Amino acid sequence: MSNAEHETGNGLTSGEPPDEGELLEWTCHPVKRKPLVSAAVTLFIILVVVAIYMTTYSRMFTLLGLVILLMSLAKFYFPTRFKMSESGVTIKTTTQTLFKEWGIYRSCYPDKKGILLSPFVEPSRIENFRGLYVMFEGNADVVTAFVKQRIRRAHPEIDTALPGGPTA
């Protein structure tokens, strides 16, 4: 597939980028990380579904409730694959594949669980909606350094906007 067929605007594409060699790739599956939390959440879902059935006696509403609960917790129950290359970030979930180019991002904010890639130089109230959150899987230092390096390459003029100082 050519880049022309691949682009959908604003650096967002629906499939994978052209093959340029994998640089960083990992899978994040939160349900496997904390078995007790996973069991509690699953039990809660079962109780809610039973309560829906006992309240409505409708199999259709019960099924609809189950689907809504599972879809709202899809990032928790189903694995998410992350791939970072020279051209951008690819995220594969159960239902979609997203690719965003490094040129979109101007800053990043790492925390304990992941890193927020922001299209703004300064912190903004809407960056959680416009940015991209990439979860870590025991690779926080490697991913953070990789992201900072790619953002600096895409925007050398905004080096000071990256938290944590210079990274090689």
C-alpha positions as CSV (number, residue, x, y, z in Angstrom):
1,M,0.0,0.0,0.0
2,S,1.4,3.4,-0.9
3,N,1.5,6.4,1.4
4,A,-1.1,8.1,-0.7
5,E,-3.5,5.3,-0.1
6,H,-2.5,5.1,3.5
7,E,-3.1,8.6,4.7
8,T,-6.4,9.8,6.1
9,G,-5.4,13.3,7.2
10,N,-3.6,14.9,10.2
11,G,-1.0,12.1,10.2
12,L,-3.6,9.6,11.2
13,T,-3.9,6.5,9.2
14,S,-6.2,3.5,9.4
15,G,-3.6,0.8,8.8
16,E,0.1,0.2,9.4
17,P,2.8,2.5,8.0
18,P,5.0,1.4,5.1
19,D,7.5,-1.3,6.2
20,E,10.6,0.4,7.5
21,G,11.8,-2.1,10.0
22,E,10.5,-2.5,13.6
23,L,12.3,-0.5,16.2
24,L,10.2,-0.9,19.4
25,E,7.2,-3.3,19.7
26,W,5.4,-4.6,22.8
27,T,2.0,-5.8,23.9
28,C,0.1,-4.4,27.0
29,H,-2.5,-6.6,28.6
30,P,-3.7,-5.1,31.9
31,V,-6.0,-8.0,32.8
32,K,-2.9,-10.2,33.2
33,R,-1.0,-7.8,35.4
34,K,-3.4,-7.8,38.4
35,P,-5.3,-11.1,38.8
36,L,-7.2,-10.0,41.9
37,V,-8.4,-6.8,40.3
38,S,-9.3,-8.7,37.1
39,A,-11.3,-11.2,39.2
40,A,-13.1,-8.4,41.0
41,V,-14.0,-6.5,37.8
42,T,-15.2,-9.7,36.2
43,L,-17.3,-10.5,39.3
44,F,-18.8,-7.0,39.2
45,I,-19.7,-7.4,35.5
46,I,-21.5,-10.7,36.3
47,L,-23.4,-9.1,39.2
48,V,-24.5,-6.1,37.0
49,V,-25.6,-8.4,34.2
50,V,-27.6,-10.6,36.7
51,A,-29.1,-7.4,38.2
52,I,-30.1,-6.3,34.7
53,Y,-31.8,-9.6,34.0
54,M,-33.5,-9.7,37.4
55,T,-34.8,-6.2,36.9
56,T,-36.0,-6.4,33.3
57,Y,-36.4,-10.2,32.6
58,S,-35.2,-9.4,29.1
59,R,-32.5,-11.4,27.5
60,M,-32.0,-8.6,24.9
61,F,-31.3,-5.9,27.6
62,T,-29.1,-8.3,29.5
63,L,-27.0,-9.0,26.4
64,L,-26.9,-5.3,25.5
65,G,-25.7,-4.5,29.1
66,L,-23.0,-7.2,28.8
67,V,-21.8,-5.9,25.4
68,I,-21.7,-2.3,26.7
69,L,-19.7,-3.3,29.8
70,L,-17.2,-5.4,27.9
71,M,-16.7,-2.7,25.2
72,S,-16.2,0.0,27.8
73,L,-13.5,-2.2,29.4
74,A,-11.9,-3.4,26.2
75,K,-8.5,-1.8,26.9
76,F,-8.5,-3.7,30.2
77,Y,-9.6,-7.1,28.9
78,F,-8.0,-7.3,25.5
79,P,-4.4,-6.8,24.5
80,T,-3.1,-3.7,22.9
81,R,0.0,-3.8,20.6
82,F,2.2,-0.8,20.3
83,K,4.9,-0.3,17.7
84,M,7.2,2.7,17.4
85,S,9.2,3.2,14.2
86,E,11.1,6.1,12.7
87,S,7.9,7.4,11.0
88,G,5.5,7.2,13.9
89,V,3.4,5.2,16.4
90,T,1.1,2.3,15.6
91,I,-1.5,1.1,18.1
92,K,-3.4,-2.1,17.4
93,T,-6.5,-2.9,19.5
94,T,-9.2,-5.5,19.1
95,T,-11.2,-3.4,16.7
96,Q,-8.8,-0.9,15.1
97,T,-5.3,0.0,14.0
98,L,-4.1,3.6,14.3
99,F,-0.9,5.1,13.0
100,K,0.2,8.6,13.9
101,E,3.3,10.4,12.7
102,W,5.9,11.9,15.0
103,G,5.4,15.3,13.4
104,I,2.0,15.7,15.1
105,Y,3.5,15.7,18.6
106,R,5.3,18.6,20.2
107,S,5.7,17.4,23.8
108,C,5.3,14.3,26.0
109,Y,4.5,13.6,29.6
110,P,5.5,10.3,31.1
111,D,3.9,8.9,34.2
112,K,3.9,5.5,36.1
113,K,1.7,3.7,33.6
114,G,2.5,5.3,30.2
115,I,3.4,8.4,28.3
116,L,1.0,11.0,26.9
117,L,2.1,12.3,23.4
118,S,0.7,15.8,23.1
119,P,0.3,18.0,20.0
120,F,0.8,21.1,22.1
121,V,4.1,22.7,23.1
122,E,2.6,23.9,26.4
123,P,0.3,21.9,28.7
124,S,-3.3,22.3,27.6
125,R,-6.7,21.2,29.0
126,I,-7.5,19.5,25.7
127,E,-4.3,17.5,25.2
128,N,-5.9,14.4,26.8
129,F,-8.4,14.5,23.9
130,R,-6.0,15.4,21.1
131,G,-3.0,13.5,22.3
132,L,-2.2,9.8,22.4
133,Y,-1.6,7.8,25.5
134,V,0.9,4.9,25.1
135,M,1.0,2.4,28.0
136,F,4.2,0.9,29.3
137,E,4.9,-2.8,29.8
138,G,8.1,-2.8,31.9
139,N,9.8,-0.6,29.3
140,A,9.2,3.0,30.6
141,D,12.8,4.2,30.2
142,V,13.3,2.8,26.7
143,V,9.9,4.1,25.4
144,T,10.3,7.5,27.0
145,A,13.8,8.0,25.5
146,F,12.6,6.8,22.1
147,V,9.6,9.1,22.1
148,K,11.7,12.2,23.2
149,Q,14.3,11.5,20.6
150,R,11.7,11.2,17.8
151,I,9.8,14.4,18.9
152,R,13.1,16.3,19.0
153,R,13.9,15.1,15.5
154,A,10.5,16.2,14.2
155,H,10.7,19.6,16.0
156,P,14.2,20.6,17.0
157,E,13.0,24.1,17.8
158,I,11.0,23.0,20.8
159,D,13.5,20.9,22.7
160,T,12.8,22.6,26.0
161,A,9.1,21.5,25.9
162,L,10.1,17.9,26.7
163,P,10.0,17.1,30.4
164,G,13.0,15.4,31.9
165,G,15.7,17.3,30.0
166,P,17.8,16.3,27.1
167,T,17.9,12.6,26.1
168,A,20.4,11.2,23.7
